[in-house]
Amino acid sequence: MSVQHEVEGRPLRADAARNREKILVAASIVFARQGLDATLDEIAAEAGVGVGTVYRRFPDKESLVVALFEDVVDEITELALSATTFDNSWDGLVWFLEQTLQRKCENRGLRDVISGTEYFQERILPAKQRIAPLIANLIERAQLDGYLRADVVELDFPMIDMMISSLGCVTNQTSPDLWRRYLNIMIDGLKVQRSTTTELGPSPDEDAVSGALRSCAKGPRRS
């Protein structure tokens, strides 16, 4: 397909600007629902424009991903920074987990970006380098204050994130808050001691469990 791309730095015409915004809105919907496996054809269909229009605004999928997610990734960094300001280190750590997981469970595309998809990695690396010491600080403070188990290591948290966000993404349409139940189970397992258990929230029904298992068994879609 031969498509003339927009010239960088040149102001867009009004109709081109409207199309660009329509494409970004459509991409946010499609990526949130399907993850970054979604194609530009699917995004064009959601936006109600031809795929050639998408290519004129964004020469490839990576440029669209960057435009859509760069600010959101920076927001995750700001959440980590805010969590370090909590007076109670345990509350800060738990709040950060809840806030980041909520965003990833609601947006499969964001989860793909943060979790190491092929897209966006060079652009996201500076943000990851900023966020890593902040998360390490949250963990160290919670352990020094006697809240977090001493045998928990920093690399446990990406694994916890992967497990909970995977569930959240496949159940978002049918049981959007189910992931919170399993985060609360994890939270109790992370804490050194507790006088009571964390309230788990509603238990899953059979349809939610079977649907989640089927979705996970399908694996990523191949293009």
Residue pairs with C-beta under 8 A, 6 or more apart in sequence:
1 51
1 52
1 55
3 52
3 55
3 56
3 59
4 56
5 55
5 56
5 59
6 12
6 16
6 56
6 57
12 20
16 56
16 57
19 47
19 49
19 53
19 57
20 57
22 47
22 48
22 49
23 43
23 44
23 47
23 49
23 53
23 54
23 57
23 58
23 64
24 64
24 67
24 68
25 47
26 43
26 44
26 46
26 47
26 48
27 43
27 46
27 47
27 64
27 68
28 68
28 109
29 46
30 38
30 42
30 43
30 46
31 38
31 65
31 68
31 107
31 108
31 109
31 110
31 112
32 106
32 107
32 108
32 109
32 110
33 108
33 173
34 42
34 108
34 109
34 221
35 108
35 109
35 111
35 112
35 169
35 220
36 61
36 65
36 108
36 109
36 112
36 113
36 117
36 119
37 220
37 221
37 223
38 109
39 61
39 223
40 51
40 54
40 55
40 58
40 61
40 64
41 51
43 54
43 64
44 50
44 51
44 53
44 54
47 53
47 54
54 64
58 64
58 67
61 119
62 119
62 120
65 109
65 113
65 119
65 120
66 119
66 120
66 123
68 109
69 109
69 110
69 113
69 120
70 123
72 103
72 107
72 110
72 113
73 113
73 114
73 120
73 124
73 127
74 127
75 103
76 100
76 103
76 114
76 127
76 131
77 127
77 130
77 131
77 134
79 96
79 99
79 100
80 96
80 131
80 134
80 135
80 138
81 134
82 96
83 92
83 93
83 95
83 96
83 99
83 134
83 138
84 92
84 134
84 137
84 138
84 141
85 92
86 92
86 95
89 138
89 141
89 142
89 144
89 145
89 147
90 142
90 145
90 147
90 148
90 191
92 138
92 141
92 142
93 138
93 139
93 141
93 142
93 147
93 148
94 187
96 135
96 138
97 157
97 160
97 161
97 183
97 187
98 180
98 183
100 161
101 161
101 164
101 165
101 168
101 179
101 183
103 110
104 110
104 111
104 114
104 161
104 165
104 168
104 169
105 111
105 164
105 165
105 167
105 168
105 169
105 172
105 176
105 179
106 168
106 172
106 176
108 169
108 172
111 165
111 169
112 119
113 119
113 120
113 124
114 124
115 161
115 162
115 165
135 154
135 157
136 154
139 148
139 152
139 154
139 157
142 148
143 149
143 150
143 152
146 192
147 191
147 192
148 190
148 191
148 192
149 190
149 191
149 192
150 192
152 190
160 186
163 182
164 179
164 182
164 183
164 186
165 179
166 216
167 178
167 179
167 182
167 212
168 178
168 179
170 211
170 212
170 215
170 216
171 178
171 179
171 208
171 211
171 212
171 215
174 207
174 208
174 211
175 204
175 208
177 201
177 202
178 204
178 208
178 212
180 201
181 200
181 201
181 202
181 203
181 204
184 198
184 199
184 200
184 201
185 198
185 200
187 198
188 194
188 197
188 198
204 212
